[in-house]
Amino acid sequence: MKATDFEFRNRFWIFGLIFGTGFWLYALDHVNSVQYLSNVTVGENSPQADLLARCALAFAALLTLLTALLRTWATSYLRSDVMQDHDLRAEKLVASGPYRHVRNPLYLGNILLAFGMGFLASRVGFVLIVAGNFIFCLRLIGLEESNLQKEQGESYVEFCRRVPRLWPSLQPRLPDSGLKPHWKQAFVGELYMWGFFAGVTAFAVTLNLKAFWITVAVSMVLYIASSYLISARKKSDSPS
């Protein structure tokens, strides 16, 4: 299962399409996934229904927080310009930070985000968001790992033997390679993930979907602006 170069170059928009289609499915399925969970567990008119819904939304906010933390940690070692690059980069193997515990922390973060955001979608939307993200992440991982193996050879094969692909090890599987994290650029690069966390948290507290969309929209605008600045800086730093 391996993505095409087109999929990799346009991965940001494909992820957006998966999420957008998942939320659009409210047009076909009007039952929210949390509401459905409440109905089948404690009953539609149960006095515990509201508490269960609040707990489910708090869990969704926790998943998006873990996503933002994990992806920021990973990007601090990978650099945000590499993370946002349209071209596949396979010239360097990172073995510091979260990469000592799991080979693909960024995609693991995407999968956690899909579960968290799925709670805000309909039942069918939840399935599409989670399944679509998981399958697309596996396709991207297949492409990246194939290229890394070609570029890095036996050293990457050994890396794969020791470090799990998506299920993180509690103990580091490799000695630290000595790379230093760059937290400021990582936070800027993952700004939209922090926006998702803020949006889901706002909805969990207020139950106002408008607050969620406003928060996410602001974070996306800031992310696109930061991506433009990173790209412009990269071009200015490149030799003419």
LOKEVEX-885369 format. One line per 3 residues: number of its first residue (from 1); for each residue z, y negated, x negated of C-alpha. Coordinates in nm, 3 decimals, padded with zeros to 5 digits. Example, Ala and Ser with C-alpha at 12.3 -4.5 7.8 and 13.67 -1.06 7.14 Angstrom:
2
1> 00.780,00.450,-01.230 | 00.714,00.106,-01.367
// end
This chain:
240
1> 00.000,00.000,00.000 | -00.128,-00.300,-00.193 | -00.213,-00.655,-00.078
4> -00.541,-00.825,-00.162 | -00.564,-01.132,-00.383 | -00.644,-01.332,-00.068
7> -00.316,-01.220,00.091 | -00.121,-01.314,-00.221 | -00.279,-01.661,-00.249
10> -00.207,-01.730,00.118 | 00.126,-01.551,00.146 | 00.314,-01.862,00.260
13> 00.080,-01.911,00.556 | 00.074,-01.540,00.643 | 00.453,-01.530,00.655
16> 00.437,-01.839,00.875 | 00.182,-01.670,01.102 | 00.408,-01.366,01.142
19> 00.707,-01.581,01.239 | 00.498,-01.811,01.460 | 00.340,-01.520,01.649
22> 00.681,-01.358,01.688 | 00.822,-01.669,01.859 | 00.502,-01.718,02.062
25> 00.562,-01.376,02.217 | 00.822,-01.541,02.441 | 00.514,-01.613,02.654
28> 00.484,-01.239,02.720 | 00.846,-01.126,02.692 | 01.097,-01.380,02.827
31> 01.413,-01.189,02.727 | 01.584,-01.304,02.407 | 01.679,-01.022,02.169
34> 02.048,-01.126,02.163 | 02.053,-01.146,02.542 | 01.902,-00.798,02.559
37> 02.160,-00.665,02.312 | 02.437,-00.812,02.526 | 02.294,-00.666,02.847
40> 02.269,-00.310,02.714 | 02.611,-00.308,02.545 | 02.865,-00.498,02.756
43> 02.657,-00.578,03.064 | 02.483,-00.891,03.189 | 02.781,-01.032,03.380
46> 03.055,-00.914,03.145 | 03.316,-01.170,03.032 | 03.251,-01.044,02.676
49> 02.880,-01.126,02.694 | 02.918,-01.481,02.562 | 03.145,-01.368,02.277
52> 02.899,-01.095,02.177 | 02.611,-01.343,02.179 | 02.808,-01.584,01.961
55> 02.893,-01.305,01.716 | 02.527,-01.196,01.698 | 02.413,-01.551,01.628
58> 02.686,-01.594,01.366 | 02.557,-01.274,01.203 | 02.204,-01.419,01.211
61> 02.331,-01.733,01.038 | 02.505,-01.515,00.777 | 02.178,-01.330,00.706
64> 01.991,-01.657,00.657 | 02.270,-01.780,00.427 | 02.238,-01.462,00.218
67> 01.862,-01.519,00.210 | 01.898,-01.875,00.080 | 02.159,-01.775,-00.179
70> 01.963,-01.474,-00.306 | 01.628,-01.651,-00.324 | 01.780,-01.958,-00.494
73> 01.950,-01.732,-00.749 | 01.622,-01.550,-00.816 | 01.414,-01.869,-00.835
76> 01.658,-02.024,-01.082 | 01.538,-01.763,-01.334 | 01.177,-01.736,-01.218
79> 01.115,-02.116,-01.180 | 00.995,-02.267,-00.855 | 00.644,-02.345,-00.987
82> 00.591,-01.974,-01.064 | 00.737,-01.872,-00.727 | 00.496,-02.109,-00.547
85> 00.194,-02.033,-00.768 | -00.118,-01.924,-00.581 | -00.219,-01.704,-00.875
88> -00.043,-01.380,-00.957 | 00.168,-01.412,-01.272 | 00.230,-01.094,-01.470
91> 00.261,-01.215,-01.828 | 00.641,-01.216,-01.834 | 00.910,-00.973,-01.720
94> 01.235,-01.132,-01.601 | 01.551,-00.927,-01.664 | 01.830,-01.174,-01.589
97> 02.030,-01.273,-01.283 | 01.945,-01.073,-00.970 | 01.657,-00.899,-01.148
100> 01.917,-00.683,-01.322 | 02.020,-00.548,-00.979 | 01.692,-00.534,-00.782
103> 01.328,-00.571,-00.884 | 01.219,-00.786,-00.590 | 01.504,-01.018,-00.484
106> 01.266,-01.276,-00.335 | 01.108,-01.023,-00.100 | 01.447,-00.874,-00.019
109> 01.545,-01.226,00.087 | 01.238,-01.246,00.312 | 01.337,-00.923,00.484
112> 01.692,-01.048,00.543 | 01.547,-01.371,00.681 | 01.326,-01.174,00.921
115> 01.630,-00.999,01.070 | 01.822,-01.327,01.096 | 01.537,-01.521,01.256
118> 01.450,-01.225,01.478 | 01.772,-01.279,01.675 | 01.626,-01.606,01.800
121> 01.305,-01.440,01.919 | 01.232,-01.221,02.221 | 01.265,-00.843,02.209
124> 00.898,-00.794,02.123 | 00.909,-01.092,01.889 | 01.204,-00.942,01.702
127> 01.011,-00.620,01.640 | 00.700,-00.806,01.524 | 00.890,-01.043,01.293
130> 01.095,-00.767,01.128 | 00.817,-00.506,01.104 | 00.549,-00.759,01.008
133> 00.760,-00.909,00.729 | 00.866,-00.570,00.597 | 00.508,-00.435,00.584
136> 00.367,-00.754,00.430 | 00.644,-00.763,00.168 | 00.567,-00.402,00.074
139> 00.198,-00.491,00.037 | 00.278,-00.789,-00.187 | 00.520,-00.580,-00.394
142> 00.251,-00.315,-00.438 | 00.007,-00.574,-00.574 | 00.260,-00.743,-00.803
145> 00.400,-00.419,-00.944 | 00.052,-00.282,-01.006 | -00.041,-00.592,-01.207
148> 00.290,-00.597,-01.393 | 00.241,-00.235,-01.496 | -00.107,-00.315,-01.627
151> 00.020,-00.617,-01.825 | 00.358,-00.486,-01.942 | 00.282,-00.115,-01.979
154> 00.566,00.123,-02.061 | 00.829,-00.153,-02.068 | 00.769,-00.221,-01.698
157> 00.764,00.152,-01.616 | 01.108,00.179,-01.777 | 01.221,-00.131,-01.585
160> 01.114,00.042,-01.261 | 01.303,00.357,-01.356 | 01.626,00.169,-01.406
163> 01.619,-00.108,-01.145 | 01.575,-00.030,-00.771 | 01.283,-00.182,-00.586
166> 01.452,-00.331,-00.276 | 01.797,-00.174,-00.233 | 02.016,-00.366,-00.481
169> 02.254,-00.195,-00.719 | 02.608,-00.333,-00.726 | 02.619,-00.283,-01.101
172> 02.355,-00.443,-01.328 | 02.108,-00.183,-01.452 | 01.996,-00.377,-01.759
175> 02.159,-00.590,-02.029 | 02.114,-00.963,-01.977 | 01.796,-01.091,-02.144
178> 01.959,-01.429,-02.209 | 01.754,-01.648,-01.974 | 01.938,-01.954,-01.843
181> 01.924,-02.041,-01.473 | 01.784,-02.377,-01.361 | 01.966,-02.445,-01.036
184> 01.827,-02.788,-00.945 | 01.462,-02.686,-00.940 | 01.557,-02.357,-00.769
187> 01.730,-02.538,-00.485 | 01.432,-02.769,-00.440 | 01.195,-02.471,-00.446
190> 01.397,-02.290,-00.180 | 01.469,-02.596,00.033 | 01.298,-02.450,00.338
193> 01.519,-02.140,00.321 | 01.826,-02.362,00.331 | 01.659,-02.535,00.625
196> 01.631,-02.203,00.809 | 02.001,-02.142,00.745 | 02.090,-02.490,00.871
199> 01.869,-02.443,01.178 | 02.008,-02.103,01.275 | 02.363,-02.231,01.219
202> 02.293,-02.536,01.434 | 02.165,-02.312,01.713 | 02.460,-02.073,01.680
205> 02.702,-02.363,01.721 | 02.521,-02.567,01.988 | 02.299,-02.306,02.160
208> 02.041,-02.584,02.160 | 01.701,-02.455,02.051 | 01.578,-02.811,02.001
211> 01.838,-02.860,01.725 | 01.703,-02.549,01.552 | 01.340,-02.662,01.559
214> 01.418,-03.017,01.444 | 01.623,-02.889,01.150 | 01.355,-02.639,01.047
217> 01.075,-02.895,01.086 | 01.253,-03.145,00.861 | 01.314,-02.880,00.595
220> 00.950,-02.767,00.606 | 00.827,-03.125,00.557 | 01.061,-03.165,00.261
223> 00.947,-02.830,00.119 | 00.577,-02.916,00.146 | 00.644,-03.252,-00.018
226> 00.839,-03.086,-00.301 | 00.562,-02.827,-00.347 | 00.310,-03.108,-00.383
229> 00.526,-03.280,-00.643 | 00.576,-02.954,-00.837 | 00.199,-02.891,-00.833
232> 00.125,-03.249,-00.944 | 00.379,-03.226,-01.225 | 00.235,-02.893,-01.337
235> -00.115,-03.043,-01.355 | 00.009,-03.348,-01.548 | 00.190,-03.125,-01.798
238> -00.116,-02.905,-01.855 | -00.341,-02.994,-02.151 | -00.663,-03.163,-02.045
// end
